[in-house]
Amino acid sequence: MSAANARLAWTSVPRWAAPALPAAASYLACWFGDEAGRRAQALLAGADPAVPIAAAGFAARWDAQTETELRRLIDGCRTGVRIILAGPESVVLQAIALVKALGATAEEIVSIATEAASDASDASDASDVYVSGVAARRVFCAACRRSFDAVAAIGGHVACLGCAAELIVDYRFSGPHAAYFGWPTGLDLHR
């Protein structure tokens, strides 16, 4: 086991197991990008034809318009809904944070990170699939406490857009911030 994989065993890096479609009174499928749409629709192909499905496709990015529309869709949900969120990891994690803030539980959410699919063949255990390598990630700066979007690998370096601190993208993830922690490079948190 590599040092990076050993470190992952105790971290909060999001894991992306193969999605399964749970039974539901209704489904709301929201996807971000064309590949995510194909994956969400393939999953929904196994749904009971009598169960209502609402679907919405978005661009593969997060912005204020996407957030407003997702809020509107969630407001229309009723008990028994299962919410399918598919797309790039950074966007899906922001969508998960939003729907949880609006009252959804983890059991009501089915999530698909499109980048994790290519990593699945490398994993020895399907529950250990995570987005590795350089990818779009949301980073929470421990220095100025702001979140920003960056392209980096876990363990890589980025400059904070808020305070310009040089940060290491950590192996720890904050669900409420929907971001990986970014620690100033002078701190060694793993001693």
C-alpha positions as CSV (number, residue, x, y, z in Angstrom):
1,M,0.0,0.0,0.0
2,S,1.4,3.4,-1.0
3,A,2.0,6.1,1.6
4,A,-0.8,8.2,0.0
5,N,-3.3,5.2,0.2
6,A,-2.2,4.5,3.8
7,R,-3.0,8.1,4.7
8,L,-6.4,7.9,3.0
9,A,-7.4,5.1,5.4
10,W,-7.9,7.6,8.2
11,T,-9.0,10.7,6.3
12,S,-12.3,12.3,5.4
13,V,-11.6,12.4,1.6
14,P,-15.0,11.7,-0.1
15,R,-15.3,8.0,-1.2
16,W,-17.5,7.3,-4.2
17,A,-19.0,3.8,-4.2
18,A,-20.8,2.5,-7.2
19,P,-24.3,4.1,-7.0
20,A,-27.3,2.0,-6.3
21,L,-30.9,3.1,-6.9
22,P,-32.9,2.8,-3.7
23,A,-36.6,2.3,-3.6
24,A,-38.4,5.7,-3.5
25,A,-41.8,7.4,-3.7
26,S,-40.2,9.7,-6.3
27,Y,-36.8,10.7,-7.7
28,L,-35.2,14.0,-8.3
29,A,-32.2,13.7,-10.6
30,C,-29.9,16.7,-11.1
31,W,-26.8,16.3,-13.2
32,F,-24.0,18.7,-14.0
33,G,-22.6,18.1,-17.5
34,D,-23.3,15.7,-20.3
35,E,-21.4,12.7,-18.9
36,A,-23.2,13.1,-15.6
37,G,-26.5,13.1,-17.4
38,R,-25.7,9.8,-19.1
39,R,-24.7,8.3,-15.8
40,A,-27.8,9.6,-13.9
41,Q,-30.2,8.4,-16.7
42,A,-28.5,5.0,-16.8
43,L,-29.1,4.7,-13.0
44,L,-32.7,5.8,-13.4
45,A,-33.3,3.1,-16.1
46,G,-33.7,0.7,-13.2
47,A,-36.5,2.7,-11.6
48,D,-40.0,1.3,-11.2
49,P,-42.0,2.8,-14.1
50,A,-44.8,3.8,-11.7
51,V,-42.5,6.1,-9.6
52,P,-42.4,9.7,-10.7
53,I,-39.1,11.2,-11.8
54,A,-38.2,14.8,-12.0
55,A,-34.9,15.7,-13.8
56,A,-32.8,18.7,-14.4
57,G,-29.6,19.2,-16.3
58,F,-27.1,21.9,-15.5
59,A,-23.7,23.0,-16.9
60,A,-20.7,21.2,-15.2
61,R,-20.1,24.1,-12.8
62,W,-21.5,25.7,-9.7
63,D,-22.9,29.2,-9.9
64,A,-25.6,31.4,-8.3
65,Q,-28.2,30.4,-11.0
66,T,-27.5,26.7,-10.4
67,E,-27.9,27.1,-6.7
68,T,-31.2,29.0,-7.0
69,E,-32.7,26.4,-9.4
70,L,-31.5,23.5,-7.2
71,R,-33.1,25.2,-4.1
72,R,-36.4,25.6,-6.1
73,L,-36.3,21.9,-7.1
74,I,-35.6,20.7,-3.5
75,D,-38.4,22.9,-2.2
76,G,-40.8,20.9,-4.4
77,C,-39.7,17.6,-2.9
78,R,-41.9,15.5,-0.6
79,T,-41.3,12.7,1.8
80,G,-39.9,9.6,0.2
81,V,-37.9,11.3,-2.5
82,R,-34.4,10.2,-3.4
83,I,-32.2,12.9,-4.8
84,I,-29.6,11.9,-7.4
85,L,-26.7,14.3,-7.9
86,A,-24.2,13.5,-10.6
87,G,-21.3,15.5,-12.0
88,P,-17.8,16.7,-11.3
89,E,-16.8,16.0,-7.7
90,S,-16.5,19.7,-6.7
91,V,-19.9,20.5,-8.0
92,V,-21.6,17.4,-6.6
93,L,-20.1,18.1,-3.1
94,Q,-21.5,21.6,-3.2
95,A,-24.9,20.3,-4.2
96,I,-24.8,17.7,-1.4
97,A,-23.9,20.5,1.1
98,L,-26.9,22.6,-0.1
99,V,-29.5,19.8,-0.1
100,K,-28.4,18.7,3.4
101,A,-28.6,22.3,4.6
102,L,-32.2,22.3,3.2
103,G,-33.1,19.2,5.2
104,A,-32.2,16.2,3.2
105,T,-30.5,13.3,4.9
106,A,-27.6,11.2,3.7
107,E,-30.0,8.3,3.0
108,E,-32.0,10.4,0.6
109,I,-29.0,11.3,-1.5
110,V,-27.4,9.2,-4.3
111,S,-24.2,10.8,-5.5
112,I,-22.0,10.2,-8.5
113,A,-18.7,11.9,-9.2
114,T,-17.9,11.5,-12.8
115,E,-14.1,11.6,-12.2
116,A,-14.3,8.8,-9.8
117,A,-15.5,6.4,-12.5
118,S,-12.1,6.4,-14.2
119,D,-10.4,5.7,-10.8
120,A,-12.7,2.7,-10.0
121,S,-10.6,0.3,-12.0
122,D,-7.6,1.2,-9.8
123,A,-9.3,0.5,-6.5
124,S,-9.0,-2.8,-4.7
125,D,-12.2,-2.1,-2.8
126,A,-15.1,-0.3,-4.5
127,S,-15.8,1.8,-1.3
128,D,-12.2,3.2,-1.5
129,V,-12.7,4.9,-4.9
130,Y,-11.9,8.6,-4.6
131,V,-10.9,11.3,-7.1
132,S,-7.2,11.1,-7.2
133,G,-4.6,13.2,-9.1
134,V,-5.1,16.7,-10.3
135,A,-8.8,17.7,-10.4
136,A,-11.1,20.7,-9.8
137,R,-11.5,21.0,-6.0
138,R,-13.0,23.4,-3.6
139,V,-10.4,24.4,-1.0
140,F,-11.1,26.0,2.4
141,C,-8.3,28.2,3.5
142,A,-7.4,27.7,7.2
143,A,-5.7,31.1,7.2
144,C,-8.5,33.4,6.1
145,R,-11.4,30.9,6.4
146,R,-12.6,31.5,2.8
147,S,-13.5,28.8,0.2
148,F,-12.3,29.0,-3.4
149,D,-12.1,26.8,-6.5
150,A,-8.7,25.4,-7.5
151,V,-7.2,22.7,-9.7
152,A,-4.9,20.6,-7.6
153,A,-4.1,17.2,-6.3
154,I,-4.6,16.1,-2.7
155,G,-1.3,17.0,-1.1
156,G,-0.6,19.6,-3.8
157,H,0.0,23.3,-3.4
158,V,-2.4,26.2,-4.3
159,A,-2.4,29.9,-3.5
160,C,-5.5,31.2,-1.7
161,L,-7.5,33.6,-3.8
162,G,-8.5,35.5,-0.6
163,C,-5.3,36.0,1.3
164,A,-2.6,34.7,-1.2
165,A,-1.3,32.2,1.4
166,E,0.5,29.2,-0.1
167,L,-1.6,26.2,0.9
168,I,-1.3,22.4,0.9
169,V,-4.5,20.7,-0.1
170,D,-5.1,18.3,2.8
171,Y,-6.4,14.8,3.0
172,R,-9.2,16.1,5.2
173,F,-12.6,17.3,3.8
174,S,-15.3,19.5,5.3
175,G,-18.8,18.5,4.3
176,P,-20.4,21.7,5.5
177,H,-17.9,23.8,3.5
178,A,-17.9,21.3,0.7
179,A,-14.2,21.8,0.5
180,Y,-10.8,20.2,1.2
181,F,-8.9,21.9,4.0
182,G,-6.0,24.1,2.8
183,W,-3.3,24.5,5.4
184,P,-0.4,27.1,5.1
185,T,2.7,25.3,3.8
186,G,4.7,26.0,6.9
187,L,2.5,23.8,9.1
188,D,3.2,20.1,9.2
189,L,0.0,18.6,10.5
190,H,1.0,15.0,10.2
191,R,3.8,14.8,12.7
